[in-house]
Amino acid sequence: QVQVAESGGGLVQPGGSLLLSCVANISFSTVNTMAWYRQVPGKQRELVAQITRYGVQTYGDSAKGRFTISKNNVKNMVYLHMNNLKPDDTAVYYCNYFDIMSMTYWGQGTQVTVSS
């Protein structure tokens, strides 16, 4: 059974930074894309950032210029570096792995709260 686990969420003041990490127990050779999504109550889950196995990055409008997605192929991990955080960034952040067989795997989510 594939397991995806996020870590690094928490409470941060506006303007602060956080680093989210995610790992999955699947071979990197089977990974197509890795991504971060976020969701707030009452709203649809939205794409924050995505990175392909070849390193091509895509960002949602809310993340452009402030967040950076990166990966470690050896550890099969994906990271989200978040800078200049705003209260509107408060959400549950989910990690997603999409493999070459078109299977998608989600983590349980990690809460990020931006508040003074």
Phi, psi and omega per residue, in radians:
Q1 nan 2.261 -3.134
V2 -1.333 2.315 3.110
Q3 -2.148 2.370 3.118
V4 -2.129 2.276 -3.058
A5 -2.316 2.174 3.080
E6 -1.706 2.735 3.021
S7 -2.676 2.841 3.036
G8 1.873 -0.068 3.123
G9 -1.249 3.025 3.119
G10 2.780 -2.880 -3.139
L11 -1.738 2.295 3.139
V12 -2.478 2.599 3.126
Q13 -1.375 2.689 3.068
P14 -0.945 2.403 -3.086
G15 1.559 -0.157 -3.119
G16 -1.453 -3.073 -3.083
S17 -2.272 2.692 3.034
L18 -2.524 2.650 3.038
L19 -2.091 2.059 3.044
L20 -1.687 2.491 3.113
S21 -2.222 2.688 -3.128
C22 -2.613 2.455 3.093
V23 -2.388 2.549 3.086
A24 -2.259 2.564 -3.106
N25 -1.598 0.904 3.050
I26 -2.231 2.778 -3.139
S27 -1.257 2.372 3.110
F28 -1.041 -0.452 -3.116
S29 -1.157 -0.306 3.135
T30 -1.733 -0.041 -3.078
V31 -1.467 2.367 3.063
N32 -1.742 -0.967 3.093
T33 -2.432 2.721 2.994
M34 -2.212 2.512 -3.024
A35 -2.648 2.828 2.994
W36 -2.075 2.324 3.035
Y37 -2.136 2.886 3.032
R38 -2.490 2.745 -3.098
Q39 -2.590 2.392 3.009
V40 -2.006 2.696 -3.097
P41 -0.961 2.334 3.074
G42 1.497 -0.032 -3.133
K43 -2.178 2.792 3.111
Q44 -1.271 2.665 3.048
R45 -1.166 2.339 -3.097
E46 -2.126 2.591 3.107
L47 -1.248 2.274 3.039
V48 -1.702 -0.907 -3.127
A49 -2.807 2.626 3.136
Q50 -2.413 2.569 3.074
I51 -2.396 2.345 3.140
T52 -1.495 2.972 3.116
R53 -1.072 -0.356 3.140
Y54 -1.655 -0.001 3.062
G55 1.655 0.125 3.115
V56 -1.332 2.215 -3.052
Q57 -1.849 2.497 3.039
T58 -2.323 2.429 -3.104
Y59 -2.193 2.515 2.957
G60 -1.283 2.787 -3.070
D61 -0.996 -0.623 -3.085
S62 -1.219 -0.343 -3.045
A63 -1.742 -0.332 -3.035
K64 -1.019 2.237 3.103
G65 1.493 -0.202 -3.107
R66 -2.130 -0.562 -3.081
F67 -1.946 2.628 3.079
T68 -2.344 2.266 3.073
I69 -1.754 2.460 3.101
S70 -2.549 2.973 -3.104
K71 -2.525 2.783 3.031
N72 -2.154 1.856 -3.050
N73 -1.140 -0.625 -3.091
V74 -1.170 -0.754 -3.125
K75 -1.551 -0.109 -3.075
N76 0.945 0.846 -3.136
M77 -2.082 2.686 3.069
V78 -2.254 2.530 -3.061
Y79 -2.222 2.699 3.006
L80 -2.277 1.949 3.090
H81 -1.598 2.058 -3.079
M82 -2.002 2.137 3.133
N83 -2.085 2.799 3.098
N84 0.863 0.902 -3.079
L85 -1.167 2.551 -3.125
K86 -2.126 2.752 3.098
P87 -0.947 -0.575 3.125
D88 -1.174 -0.208 3.082
D89 -1.432 -0.102 3.114
T90 -1.080 2.170 -3.072
A91 -3.094 2.998 2.907
V92 -1.581 2.217 -3.105
Y93 -1.789 2.242 -3.083
Y94 -2.010 2.447 3.049
C95 -1.671 2.493 -3.121
N96 -2.350 2.331 2.985
Y97 -2.017 2.337 3.097
F98 -2.150 2.128 -3.000
D99 -1.758 3.107 -3.039
I100 -1.271 -0.157 3.049
M101 -1.715 0.213 3.133
S102 1.163 0.467 3.021
M103 -1.638 2.461 -3.140
T104 -2.084 2.435 -3.087
Y105 -2.255 2.397 -3.096
W106 -2.096 2.569 2.960
G107 -1.482 3.113 -3.116
Q108 -1.404 -0.267 3.124
G109 1.710 2.640 3.074
T110 -2.329 2.328 -3.060
Q111 -1.394 2.287 3.001
V112 -2.064 2.141 3.134
T113 -2.133 2.157 3.128
V114 -1.935 1.919 -3.057
S115 -2.770 2.597 3.068
S116 -1.646 nan nan
